[in-house]
Amino acid sequence: MKQNNKPRCWALLRSSCYLLLVALYSAGAYALESDANQPIIIDSNTATYDDLKGVSIYTGNVISIQGSIRVQSDKLVVYFIAGEVDKLVFTGKPAKFKQTPNEGAQDITGEALTGEYYPKKNLLVLIDKATVWRETGAYSSDMIVYDLKTSLVKAGEKESTSKRVHVVLQPKTKEQSSVSEQSPVKDNSK
């Protein structure tokens, strides 16, 4: 007598699809917490690598992605030390970036004519006509340092009083205000 293997095959296919979806969901949530541990993926029109100098140069509509961090630029120069990426310098008119700081949070975006990204330090430095947009605020300066791990933005230079920082803070909309008013506040003093 011949056995019908179709029900067993469909069950195996359903469980495989379920496991794949769980793995993809978990990888997406994990990538936000560990952007620095993710590979850097670069897509460009041209690429050159100089092994003696430890430098690779990418030009033409360059897109670089590491976890939830995405940078679009005209040119990207990657500096290596002992075979590991030490610094990425991107330029554009302007070059743009975005990052999702954590699951469900609004993306932080920014732009500048030049940017330096230090993956081991989780640090992004925006130089010359730099702006960072964060939730309801915008920060503009000739220099902005953005800590990707803590989402801390520092604008301006302590040494110079002639270079100013410009900040615009937007009021919350009625929808945002009503959501925050409805949120219960926990009393942790007990």
Beta strands, then each sheet from edge to edge (+ up, - down):
strand 1: 41-43
strand 2: 46-50
strand 3: 55-66
strand 4: 69-81
strand 5: 84-99
strand 6: 108-118
strand 7: 123-134
strand 8: 137-147
strand 9: 152-155
strand 10: 166-169
sheet 1: 1+ 3- 2+
sheet 2: 1+ 3- 4+ 5- 6+ 7- 8+ 9-
sheet 3: 1+ 3- 4+ 5- 6+ 7- 8+ 10-
end
